[in-house]
Amino acid sequence: MKKKAALLQMRPEWASPKANRKQVEQLVSRAMEEAEDILVLPELWDTGFFPSENLDSLADVDGCKAKNFLSEMARRYRVNIVGGSVLVKEGSCYYNRAYVVNRSGQVTAEYDKVHGFSPAGEQKLFTGGNRTVHFLLDDIPCSMAICYDIRFPEFIRREALEGAKLFFVPAAWPLRRIEHWKILNQARAIENEMVVLAVNQAGLVNGTMYGGGSMAVTPLGSMRCLHEEENQILRVEFDMNEVDKARQSIQVYQDRRIDMDRL
Ligand SMILES: O=C(O)CCC(=O)C(=O)O
């Protein structure tokens, strides 16, 4: 089964959700000048990574704005959207939360980033998720992680063992560690034998230079990757049959020694 995706690499305006919805609307419209099955956005595209002041005025209460916006985009273009993540307030807690919307505009999944990026103190401000997420896009079993989550191979392995064949990684990954980003995404695709679509922020946001390098990786590790320019679209076509072929030719799922896995 062949599918087409557009990865929407962008530079969010710092702490400006309204301006960023406008930007995303323009990027989506550019992307949909050609037919696509799936659009993918980066981490915290609504605010940048991550405001620690005025959170109450910036946070999207219960994600209503993001959900309405993404649903409207998905319905307008009849396209699936893996909506990166947005800053959500629910009750008295803040979440770095992703929404997935299908072609008819229904929100089919949500995921809270599990591993807060402790060097930036993310875990002090955001409540970390405590579950993996699984959803179907055009019948393909999918899962996702957000940014720092990909440094935890046992967590991603769990999502693969739970059935994921197509995997999404929205991120706000700085340029200075962009080699880690590329290698980790490639490794997660190869070791789990799945397709990985990873979308990063790009450009200078609140003093940090984000690295772009949004990328698509096949189950055997072939990679297509953008450079660091802002607001670029990477169009990729991938074949989900490659996942089954890779899993048949190198049988890591059967050959695992679970008895040796305990940490
Ligand atoms: O792990 C890294 O180097 C970057 C992670 C990060 O910036 C994030 O999780 O938002």
The ligand as an SDF file (V2000), in Angstrom:
LIG
                    3D

 10  9  0  0  0  0  0  0  0  0999 V2000
   16.9140   15.3890   23.1640 O   0  0  0  0  0  0  0  0  0  0  0  0
   17.2840   16.4520   22.6400 C   0  0  0  0  0  0  0  0  0  0  0  0
   18.4610   16.6720   22.3570 O   0  0  0  0  0  0  0  0  0  0  0  0
   16.2990   17.5200   22.3390 C   0  0  0  0  0  0  0  0  0  0  0  0
   14.9870   17.2560   22.9880 C   0  0  0  0  0  0  0  0  0  0  0  0
   14.1060   18.4330   22.9710 C   0  0  0  0  0  0  0  0  0  0  0  0
   14.5020   19.5310   22.6710 O   0  0  0  0  0  0  0  0  0  0  0  0
   12.6830   18.2350   23.2550 C   0  0  0  0  0  0  0  0  0  0  0  0
   12.2960   17.1720   23.7410 O   0  0  0  0  0  0  0  0  0  0  0  0
   11.8900   19.1500   22.9840 O   0  0  0  0  0  0  0  0  0  0  0  0
  1  2  2  0
  2  3  1  0
  2  4  1  0
  4  5  1  0
  5  6  1  0
  6  7  2  0
  6  8  1  0
  8  9  2  0
  8 10  1  0
M  END
$$$$
